[in-house]
Each structure stands twice: as C-alpha cells, then as structure tokens.
Amino acid sequence: MSSIPDATRFLHVVELGLGAWQWGDRFIWQFGQGYDEEAIREAFLASIQAGVRLVDTAEVYGNGRSERLLGAFLKETEEPVLVATKFMPFPWRLSRRSLLRALRNSLERLGLNQVDLYQIHWPFPPLSIETWMEAMVEAVEKGLTRTVGVSNYNLSQMMQAYATLQRHGLPLASNQVKYSLLDRRVEKNGLLARCKELGVRLIAYSPLEMGLLTGKYGPENPPPGVRGTRYRRLLPSLPRLIERMRQIGEAHGGKSPSQVALNWLICKGALPIPGAKNAAQAIQNAGASGWRLSEAEIEELDELSDEITQEK
Ligand SMILES: NC(=O)c1ccc[n+]([C@@H]2O[C@H](COP(=O)([O-])OP(=O)(O)OC[C@H]3O[C@@H](n4cnc5c(N)ncnc54)[C@H](OP(=O)(O)O)[C@@H]3O)[C@@H](O)[C@H]2O)c1
C-alpha cells in the first residue's frame, strides 16, 4: 500500500462503521414497521459500547431525519464518534455555494461544527466533478469538514476528484461504493486495487447485501418490500453460500454468517458500514471486527461467490 496521508489516516485505523440509512427511511427499510426511534437509539448506543466509532449518514436519509437522530444520540455518549455524511448533487443545485449551504444544514441537524468526512453521494450531472471538489476545498478551508470523500464514483471519476483535490494540496479520503460477497465488481474492475495504491479508503456499503448475507432470508423466506423483488433471482442459490459461511463461522468460535460476511470485507482491505435496526443486530455486526478469516477461507468464499453470482 502507498503511504496514507496523515489527514486521512484515522479512516484507515477504523475497521468497521455503522450505516444510518435505516434511520427514518420508510420506502426501502420500512421505518416505523418493526422498528422505531427507540430501537435505533439502542442500536447506536450498543454499537458505541461495542467499540464502533464511525457512523455514516446522508442529508437524504429519511429526509434529514437520520442526521437529526444521530445529532441527538451523539449527545448521549462521551465517546468520540467519527461522523460521515453526504451531499446529494440534485440537478437544481447549480453552484458551489449550494454545497456549503447543504453542509451547514447537515451540521445544524447533527449539532456539530464540523464533520469528519463529507462525501459527494453520487457523481450526478450537470455540474462537473471538478466544480464539486473545489466546493469541497472551500468546505475544508472553512473548517466545516475535516476530510473529503466521494461515493459511487467509478475509477475515472475518482481519479478526476483525486487530481482536483491534489492540485489544492488535499487528499481524497474515501470512495464509498457497493461491495459485498455477492457484489465484487470493485475487485474485478480495479477500483479496490487503485484505492489501496492511492491510500484512498474504500468504504463498503450494503456489506450484508441489504440483509441477504445474514442468513435469515432464502427462496422460501424472501426479504420484505422492494428487496424481495430486487433479489428474486439470487435467492435460490443463496443457501449454499450461507451454509458454508455458517461452517466457517463455527470454526472461528461461533461467528454468524453476518460476521463472516463483514470480516471477509475487512480482510479484503475495505471498511464495511453495515446498517442495523436494533441493538441485537448492532452487537452482532460489531463482533465482525478484531479477528481474521484465513487465506484459504477467503479463497473458498471467493469461489463460491463467483459460482452463485454467475448463476443468477
Ligand atoms: N453511498 C451510497 O449510495 C449508499 C447506498 C446504500 C447504503 N449506504 C450506506 O451503507 C449502509 C449499509 O448498507 P445497507 O443499509 O444498504 O445494507 P446492509 O448493511 O447490507 O444491510 C442492512 C440490513 O440488514 C439487516 N441486518 C443488519 N444486521 C443484521 C444482523 N446482524 N442480523 C440480521 N439482520 C441484520 C437489517 O435489515 P432487516 O432486519 O430488515 O433485514 C439491516 O437494515 C447504509 O446504512 C448507508 O449508511 C450508502
């Protein structure tokens, strides 16, 4: 790995974070059905208690509610918590100033003067990557964010962001992309390798493939709502992978499939940020850190994953 800039080193020390998309989202996650604010509060506090020190949110999650809840929960802990949030480049946001305005609104909801990581959520037009990165430089200069990240950027988009920041003497801290045992595009298209070379932290979102890798869903028991439709074709081959993950987890002192899925990502050099709807899920996910799968186990899981994803 290349040298990691001092300013972004903290992100490389963190093994695992907590995702906060579930906090208030009704459309995909059905907030209010089966879990509520109190369950999320407990998930947050349990994560902190278990040693998780990074929370990932976004201005669009629950329409601001996720940031507002995080702001309230932060007041309940003395522990230092790293906060990452995101800017959505909506098509009506047509100037650099809109990023600073959005960041100030996020900070107000979070009750903070500065976030640790501010990310561009998607590489959407019409404004160029360079323009948003220049706005990010201003946000760092004003002390509103400690570091700059991107999300859902492909290799060439990430390089554009990297080069623009570099011209201003700033490092690109991270690229947050979809990565799990059931979606290994970043391994195959070179993005993960390039991130390692550049010292850019690859943050893995949907690391449990939206719940599929927890082992609780299958062809007879699909996930509810939109997820059921989205994963219809993958579900029939899933039990084979889950069964092997269970066996591997057993050999590590009774680790669950979720913990194996997250540890596999840690072993690959990514930073997974699983979402949790309650304390039990949060505690289990936190147990994915602090140990390692063997090389042989990783290889075997890679092969099984290839077989299954090619079948769908
Ligand atoms: N940058 C982006 O564009 C982007 C996109 C997506 C996500 N993200 C970030 O990544 C985070 C994580 O991704 P994600 O939320 O899509 O999916 P995920 O972490 O792969 O899956 C989370 C879901 O799995 C289930 N679950 C989690 N832990 C469990 C456990 N131990 N046992 C049983 N079930 C468990 C819960 O849902 P059920 O109980 O309902 O199954 C939970 O809501 C998000 O919160 C967000 O911060 C970013």
The ligand as a Gaussian input file, in Angstrom:
#p B3LYP/6-31G(d) Opt

LIG

0 1
 N      -23.406000       5.739000      -0.688000
 C      -24.495000       5.128000      -1.078000
 O      -25.018000       5.354000      -2.184000
 C      -25.111000       4.113000      -0.163000
 C      -26.084000       3.210000      -0.626000
 C      -26.583000       2.260000       0.271000
 C      -26.139000       2.229000       1.593000
 N      -25.205000       3.138000       2.018000
 C      -24.680000       3.131000       3.411000
 O      -24.316000       1.800000       3.768000
 C      -25.012000       1.395000       4.935000
 C      -25.241000      -0.097000       4.912000
 O      -25.853000      -0.560000       3.712000
 P      -27.385000      -1.042000       3.655000
 O      -28.105000      -0.405000       4.762000
 O      -27.832000      -0.832000       2.258000
 O      -27.376000      -2.616000       3.835000
 P      -26.652000      -3.711000       4.738000
 O      -25.812000      -3.093000       5.754000
 O      -26.052000      -4.664000       3.783000
 O      -27.927000      -4.418000       5.413000
 C      -28.583000      -3.820000       6.485000
 C      -29.861000      -4.570000       6.844000
 O      -29.601000      -5.946000       7.088000
 C      -30.359000      -6.399000       8.221000
 N      -29.363000      -6.713000       9.269000
 C      -28.246000      -5.988000       9.584000
 N      -27.507000      -6.607000      10.521000
 C      -28.147000      -7.758000      10.815000
 C      -27.880000      -8.836000      11.690000
 N      -26.781000      -8.861000      12.441000
 N      -28.765000      -9.865000      11.755000
 C      -29.866000      -9.866000      10.981000
 N      -30.181000      -8.889000      10.116000
 C      -29.336000      -7.828000      10.028000
 C      -31.282000      -5.256000       8.608000
 O      -32.475000      -5.266000       7.832000
 P      -33.699000      -6.309000       8.043000
 O      -33.714000      -6.665000       9.508000
 O      -34.887000      -5.585000       7.565000
 O      -33.360000      -7.470000       7.141000
 C      -30.490000      -4.051000       8.135000
 O      -31.317000      -2.954000       7.882000
 C      -26.277000       2.269000       4.923000
 O      -26.896000       2.345000       6.192000
 C      -25.709000       3.577000       4.448000
 O      -25.062000       4.257000       5.501000
 C      -24.681000       4.053000       1.164000

